Structures are given as C-alpha cells and as structure tokens.
Amino acid sequence: MRSRDAVLEGGLIVAGFVVLFFFLPHALVGDDRQRFKDIEQLLHHGTLSDSKYSLVMPLFSVPVLALGKVVESPAWWAARFNVIVVAAGVAVACWLLRGRADPRLVRLILLVLLSASFLTDRLRDYNAEVMTATFVAVASSAWPPDGAWWLAGRRS
C-alpha cells in the first residue's frame, strides 16, 4: 500500500509540474519585461542597462533563454523559468533530505505547495523572488539535523 501511495503522490507532483509548465498562463508582466529586456541587451549587444533591477536571476536564466533560439522564443522560456527553478530546487531538496526526513511527509508538503499555495501564482512570470525563495528552501534542506556545530568548528 505504501509503495502505491508513493507512486501516486510522486506522479501527482510530476503531473503538477507538467501542468504548471505547459498549461498555466505565463507572461512577462511589470518588471519582468524590464529584466528580460536587460538580459537580452546584455546578450545581444554586450551592454548593461541602467535599470534598477538586478541581473543575478536573469544571468542564471541564460541557458534556458538559449533554448528559445531552438524551440518557441526566449520570452516563452523566460516566462517559464521559475517553474524550472522550483522543479530543480525540489529535486535537490529531496536528494538532500533523503534518509533525514519522512519521504511521505516531503511528498505531501510538495503537493500542498504545488496545489494550495501562492507559490503557483509566482510561477507564471519572470520575477526574481522565486529563485531567491528556492535557494533559501534548498539551503534549509541542507542544514545539518544536529544544528550548526560545524560553523564553530566544534561539536556541541
């Protein structure tokens, strides 16, 4: 029974990401357009804009934007970049948590995040907050279970 539940829950998580990537309406809105314009200017003209927005997240998206030269367009991929970031973050967090957290609990938390939280609304555009939150979540998953003894160089 447990294995069947794991397959069902895992399948729902994968299906959720597929729905979020292909069927959720995506767009470049608000400051997303400026971020996209800034990274396109840097890539195609080699110049930095005087924009107030950071280029850190757009620089991470360059490999994904390059797919836009082959399939769809760079703007299409930019609008879906956050789904890719969260999916990669989930994969890394699950890997980091294996053997340290109940796998079923992790799957159920992921299902709630994907189906019943504000996270999915933020996956519809090219904002930088999703990448920041994903990095924090992955770093939290890497935190040692017995605290931060390694920071001080001694075991408590």
ABEGO torsion letter per residue (X at the ends): XAAAAAAAAAAAAAAAAAAAAAABBBBBBEAAAAAAAAAAAAAAAGBBBABABBAAAAAAAAAAAAAAAABEBAAAAAAAAAAAAAAAAAAAAAAAABGABBAAAAAAAAAAAAAABAAAAAAABABAAAAAAAAAAAAAAABBAAEAAAAAGBBX
